[in-house]
Amino acid sequence: MKHEDLPERWKNKIVEYLRGRGEVERNKLSAYDFFPNQILEIKFEDESYVEFRYPLLINAPEFNEVGVFTEHCGYHIFNMGGTYINMKSTLDE
């Protein structure tokens, strides 16, 4: 999904994230917000999994969700229940 497709609670969460990083002018993510040396693995209780390269991960325990934001593969929201999340560095490969 794109920024425009996000539920309002997640648009607000992105603004909160940006304000926490001192970004007072922007309300949307930009290319500078993604991490070039990171890989995110998410494994689900049915043993399926997904891997994202260069993501931004925002935890939202108040929603029982995690947001995964990528520059080229869109924005994704996952329920935290039954998921295992592992962020690793591409420098370790």
Beta strands, then each sheet from edge to edge (+ up, - down):
strand 1: 38-44
strand 2: 49-53
strand 3: 56-60
strand 4: 65-69
strand 5: 75-79
strand 6: 83-89
sheet 1: 2+ 1- 6+
sheet 2: 3+ 4- 5+
end
